[in-house]
Amino acid sequence: MYTDNFNASTKSGTLGGTLLVLLFQLSLPELLQTIIVAAVGATTSFLVSMCLRYVSRKFFK
């Protein structure tokens, strides 16, 4: 039971430390660029999935 608590504490401490280091390593323009690129990638992936679904339904009907 003690090891479960220790593991949770270790995981949360590691995650917090990692996020804190990343916070100080990234500048605002880099962060905004990352957010924009991620949004464009997610949107592109979604649209391609929808197009492929449409084409496959038309093709296999």
TACORPE-V812164 format. One record per residue. N is the residue number from 1. OMEGA is omega in radians with two decimals (* if undefined). Layout:
# TACORPE-V812164
n = [N/N]
omega = [OMEGA/OMEGA]
This chain:
# TACORPE-V812164
n = [1/2/3/4/5/6/7/8/9/10/11/12/13/14/15/16/17/18/19/20/21/22/23/24/25/26/27/28/29/30/31/32/33/34/35/36/37/38/39/40/41/42/43/44/45/46/47/48/49/50/51/52/53/54/55/56/57/58/59/60/61]
omega = [3.12/-3.11/3.09/3.11/3.13/3.13/3.12/3.12/3.12/3.14/-3.12/3.09/3.11/3.12/3.12/3.11/3.12/3.13/3.12/3.10/3.12/3.13/-3.13/-3.14/-3.07/3.03/-3.10/3.11/3.10/3.13/3.11/3.11/3.12/3.13/-3.13/3.14/3.11/3.13/3.11/3.12/3.14/3.12/3.12/3.12/3.13/-3.11/3.09/3.10/3.13/3.11/3.12/3.09/3.13/-3.13/-3.13/3.11/3.10/-3.07/-3.05/3.13/*]
